[in-house]
């Protein structure tokens, strides 16, 4: 089977990017990284990619007068690479509708909450402020509505009495680094189909998110 071609969009340190790179290099993930693209030239994730001889593209969003112009250039760059899948991994810009429609439904995002709870930013603080007992991570298909696309997989953890923003972030990252390569590998294995309106996993429509703790074949 041909390896799945990925383009990863980042804005920062790229810890989820590193998890994907590691999964590819240790044989867990049958994919290849066609490029890593960042809207911030100083993003450490670009350094991570270069260390593994992965092509990088730096598109400084501050050099574009309007969001639409930036996304048009981003779209041209990605179209030239012809990836099978676009992975948002800590990409901190809201994509324009035209960009999303150009690649839908082949854009995935990972979000640090149990969607539909806490769309947008500051999810860990919101969970603490609301005295939630559980918090977690969701992987979803990107649609024009922010953090509202069909959710494929969720992982959750308990919020302890001594947890704070940093500890919740660490717990979320641990789940993210396990979940993202797993979902991408499902697509590689053709177990997960994104082209049917709602995602289909093992020939069953995902009407409610799969839960990481319910899976017996996490590998």
Secondary structure, DSSP 8 states (H G I E B T S, - for coil): ---EEEEEEESS--HHHHHHHHHHHTTS--EEEEEEEESSTT-HHHHHHHHTT--EEE--GGGSSSHHHHHHHHHHHHHHHT-SEEEESS--S---HHHHHHHTTSEEEEESSSTTSS-SS-HHHHHHHTT-SEEEEEEEE--SSTT-S-EEEEEEEE--TT--HHHHHHHHHHHHHHHHHHHHHHHHTT-EE-SSSS-EETTEE-SS-EEGGG-S---
